[in-house]
């Protein structure tokens, strides 16, 4: 299973929200902990289905599984507007709460 396109998408979302990539809650990677945390939120809905579709596609034709998985993941990120969803999710984490909340 390959998550490079998803990780790049998460890095874009983290940069777009001006949050700190090293601010990890789960991961301890010194440079991209928060990026990896955000990517993991979408792993089951994006990367895993793409990996299974790639496996099927590769089994039907002689193709490179890594390349097919990356392509499918990239298309899914664009089609399902995953990066804007990541941005909104990050913003919601750090928004000020009103007194009513």
N, C-alpha and C positions, 0 to 999 in steps of 0.2 A: 504494500500500500504506500502510495507516495503522496506527501502533503505539501510539496514545494509551492504549487500555485496557491493553495489555501494559505500557507504561511506568508507568501508575498502579499496576498490580499489583506491579511491581518496587519502586516507591516504598513500598508497604505492607510488602513483605517486608523491605526495608532498615530501615524504621522499627521493625518488629517484632523485629528482631535487634539493634537499637541499634547498628548499624554506621554509618559516616560516609558520607553520600551523596556527598561530594566526593572520597572515596578511590577514584579511578578507576585502573584498570590499563590500559585500552585507550582509553577516551574522555577528552577533555580539557575537557568542559563544566565550568565553574567551580562549578556548584551541584549537578549531578546525575550526575557521571561514573560512580559506582558503580551507580546506578540504571540508567543506560543499558547498562553492562556486563552486569548481570544480565538485563535485558530482551533483550539480544542472544542470550543463551544459549537463549532460547525462541522466537526469531523464526522459525526454520525449522520448528519443530513446531507453532506456534500461528498466528502472523500470516500466513505465506505460504499455508497451506491455507485460512484464513478469507478471504483476499483472492480466491483462485480460486473459492471457493464463492459469495462475494458477486458476483463477475463473472458467474457463471452465473445467479444469482438475478435480477440486474439485467437481463441480456439477455432473460430470459423475461417480465419485467414492467417497467413504467416506474417505477423506484425510484431513490432517491439512493444512489449507490455508497458514499459515505463513511458514511452512516447504517447501511446494511446491514452493512458491514464492521465497524463498531464494535459493533453488536448481536451479530453472530456471534462476534466475538472475546470479548466479555463473557460470552456463553453458554459458550464453550469454556473460559475461565478458571475458571468455576464448575464446570462438568461434570467437567473433568479435574483439578480441585483443583491448579491450577498455582501459586497463591500459597503454599499449604503446601509444595509441592515446592521453590519458590524459597527459602523460609525454611530448609528442611532443607539445601539446597545451600549456602546462605550459612553456616549453622552448621558444616557439615562443613569449610568452608574455614578457619575460625578456631578449630576445636577443638584442644585441646592433644593432642599426640601422646604416646603412652606410650613408655616406654624400649624396649619390644619393637619398636616401629615405627621 
